[in-house]
């Protein structure tokens, strides 16, 4: 078996290459050797070699280990050569009683719910009001519609899991041999990888947006109460629903009046005669 080529040589970059240099070299080579575009002999092997090099050099810890120890510190410490670390009794029970039979690949994910605080006056709390909120939230990229790929391009099938989103490995134990199913580390369960990143979101498929949202505060709301705005949190991924926005009410202290439960109190100083005889 021929020795592995140096990862920097595989990507055609210098050892002091920046992260952007690594991404650029990977995109070019992945497109060049991808089996869907290149049907020549050895193209698939080269494509896998490019992906392996990128997996190590694009990760800060893996790259540091590779720079220090070579292939024994790069792939063998972090890649699939180190197979026994995540196999335990949970996997054994999975094998006996059914385990994980379905992949989480491309499962819709609900967006994160957000919380913000709204300050209102005692009058607004008593009679109700309508307020405008300025919210920063994460949404799908408007340029690539959340795919992470440059408009006009599409992600390609992951060569590590062949698009399955998960990796199956046979593990030996005192109970026999079991199949251990884990999320593919290369595509993180997506089943696809991006070779041409969206210039707007840099391949994340997500972006921060400032949104103005109207909230109706009901009459009689109290300090610390929460108002839930469904679907106004961060946008979900892969078609998942958006999270919610929770608005926590903070009632500003009034100069004269004080609220105790449903009562409004006012402190007034009077002398003894006024208290005894009454006054206006």
N, C-alpha and C positions, 0 to 999 in steps of 0.2 A: 504494500500500500504506500503510495507516494506521500512524503511528508506534507503537512499543511503549509500553505503559503502564508506569508506574513500578511496580517489583515490590512495594514496600511498599503501594502503592495497590491492587494486585491482591489481596493478602492482607488488606487492610483493617486494617493495623497501623501503629504509629508507627515512626519511623526508629530509635528507641532501644529497640525491642522486644527482649525476652529470647528465648533459644532456646525456652523453654517457650511463650511467646506465639506464636512462629512455628509451632511444631508444632501448637498448638491451633487456630490459624486455618487451617492447611493441612488438618487432619483434617475440620473443619467444611465447608470449601469443596469438598474432594475428594469428600466424601460427597454434597454438594448437587448437584454438576455431573457426577458420574460417569455415563457413558452407560447403564450397567446400571440406574440409578435414575431418570435424567432423560432423557426422549426428546424434549425441546423443542428448537427450533431454536437453534443456537449453543451448546448445552450441551457438546458435545465440544470445541469450540474453547476454551471457557472452562476446561474441565478441563485441557487441555494448557497453557493460560496459567498456571493455578494451579500445575501441576507444575513448569513452567519457573521460576517465581518461587521456589518452595520449594527447588528444586535449587541455586539460587545463594545464597539467604539462609540456608539451613541449613548451609552450608559456610563456616567462618571465613575462609579465604583468599579465596574467591569473593566473599563479602559485603564484605570490606574493599576489594577491587578495585572492586566495583560502587559502593560508597559514594564512592569517590574519582573514578572515571571514568565512572560511569553504565553504560549498556548496552554501551558499547565495552569496558569492563573486566570486566563480568560475564559475559554470554553469549558474546561474541565471543572473549574470551581463554580461557575455560574450557569453553565448550560446543562444539557440533558445527561452529560456524563456523570453528574452528581445526582443520582436518582433516588437514593433512599431516604432523603431528609424529610419528605412530606408524606411518608407512608406510615400509618399507625393503626391502632386497633379500630378506629372509625372506618378505615378502608376495608378492614377484614369483615366487620359487621355489614358493611355495604355489599360486599361480595356474597355473604351468606343470605342476606334478607332483601336483596333486590338492588340496594344502593342507588346511585344516581344513573338513571337511564336516559335522561334528556339533557340536552345542552342548553346553557343560558344564552347562547349566541343570539345576538340581535333581539333579545327580549326587551320590550318597551320598559323604560325606566321613568318613574314619576319624578318631576322636578322638585328641587328643594324648596321647602316653605320658608318664608321670610318673616321677620318681625320688625316693626318700627314703632316709635313712640310719637303720639300726637298730643300736643299741649293745647288745651282749650280753657276758656274762662268759665267761671261759675255760672254766668248767665247762659252760655252756650250749653253747658251740661244740663241746666234746668229745662231749657226750652228746645234743645236740639239744634243742629246746624249741619251744614254741608261744607266739607273742607277738601282742598286739593293737596295731594301728597306728591312729593318728588322722590321717586324710588329708583335705585340702581339695582338692576337684576341681570342675570345671565340668560341669554336667549340663543337660539340656533342662529348661526351666521347667516346674515341676509345675502351674502355674496354667493356662498356655495350651498345654501339651504340645509346646512348641518352635516353635509357629507365629509367635509374636510378637504375635498379634492378641488383642484383648480377648475373653475367653470369650463365645461366642454370635455372634461376628462372624468374617468371613473376609477375607483379603487380596484386593485387586482386581487385575485385569489391568493390567500396566504400559502406559501410553499411548505411551511413547517407542518401545518395540520391539513393541507389540501382543502381549505375552505370549511372544515368542520367546526372550527372554533375551539376544539378540545383535542387533547393528546392522550392516547391510550398507551399504557405501559404495563407490561407483565411483570409482576413483583413476586419474588419467592419468599415464603415465610415458613414457620414451623407447621402451619396448617396446610401448606401446599402452595400452588401458584394462583395468583389473583390478578385480575385486570384493574389497574388503577387509572381512573379517568380524571384528568386535571385540565384546567383552562389553559389554552395555548399561550405560552409566554411571549411569543412573537407578535401575535395580533391581539392579545388580551381578550380572546373569546369572540372577536368580531368576525373571524373567518376571512378577513380581507385586510390588505395593507394599502396605504396611500403612497404612491410613488411621485405624484406631482401635487404639492401642497397648495391649498388656497392661499393666495397672497394676503388676504384680509385677516384670516384667523390663524394663519401659519399651520394649518392642518388639524386644529383642535375641533373645528366645526361649531365653535361657540364664541360668543362675543358679549361684552358688557354694554347695556343700553340704559339710558335714563328715560324713565317713563313718568308721566303725570297721571295720577289716578284719583278719581273723586270718591270720597267716602261720606256716607250719610251717618251722622251721629244721632242716635235716637234721644228723645227727651228723657231726662232722669238718669242718664248714665253717671256712674260713680268713678272716682279715682281708682285706677288699677284694673278697671273692666277692659275686656278685649273684644274687638270687633273682627270677625273673620270674613275676609274677602276671598271667596273661592276662585281658584284659577289665576290669581294675580301674583303668584310667587314666580320662581324661576321656571322656564320652559322645560318640559320633559325631553328625553332623548328617544330616538327610534320610534317616534309616534306616541310616546307615553304622555299622560296628562300633566299639566302644569301643577306646581305646588300652590299652596295658599299663602295669603298675606295676612298676618295677624297684627292688628293695630291696637296698641296698648294706650289707653286713655290716661292722661296726666292732667288733672284739674289744677289750674293756677290758683294760689291762695288769694282770696278777695281781701280788699283793704278793710272792709267793715263787716261783712257777713261770713258766717262759718256754717258748714253743713255737718249735721250729725244724722246719719242714716237718711230718712226722708224729710227731716226738719231743717229749716234755715234759722240760725240763731244770730242775734245782733246784740252786742254788749253796749249798754247805755249807762253812763254815770249820772245819778241824781242824788239830791240831798235828802235828809230825813223828812222834811216837811213835804216835799214832792212825793215821797214814797207813802207818807201817811194820808195826805189829802188828795193825791192824784194830780196830774198835770198833763199838759200837751207839749 
